[in-house]
Amino acid sequence: MPNSSTSTQERFTGFTPYEAKEGEEYMNAAQLDHFRNILFGWKQELMEEVDRTMHHLQEDGNNYADPSDRATQEEEFSLELRTRDRERKLIKKIDKTIDLIDKADYGYCDQCGIEIGIRRLEARPTATLCIDCKTLAEIRERQTGV
């Protein structure tokens, strides 16, 4: 089974970019709805992938006599399960982000409090840091290994 979840792991791409109106307030109701829809769509894609994996594991659960075939199948299943585990964690993050939207506390950097920005959030809807704070965090991580 080809691994079609690679793009869904990184980001949900099935949406129309938000067109901001001149003078529009940041994270108004229309923008919050836009991101809520993106997140729900992304979550739905991930849940469908979970269902496909379950069916695949059930249908292709052959007990091969040849050790090489059995090892290949086990490795394939292991890879799929690791991918699903990452997606399970991502679904939790999406749920947490939807909760932030519901509380009208979405779109602002957790560290400095400035606007994260519509385009950055469309690229990574679960982002909690502005690009500057994220860049600094990555530099610190590389320097300290933490």
ABEGO torsion letter per residue (X at the ends): XBBAAAAAAABBABBBBBBBBBGBBBGBAAAAAAAAAAAAAAAAAAAAAAAAAAAAAAAABBBBABAAAAAAAAAAAAAAAAAAAAAAAAAAAAAAAAAAAAAGABGBBAAAGBBAEAAAAAABAABABBAAAAAAAAAAAAAAGX
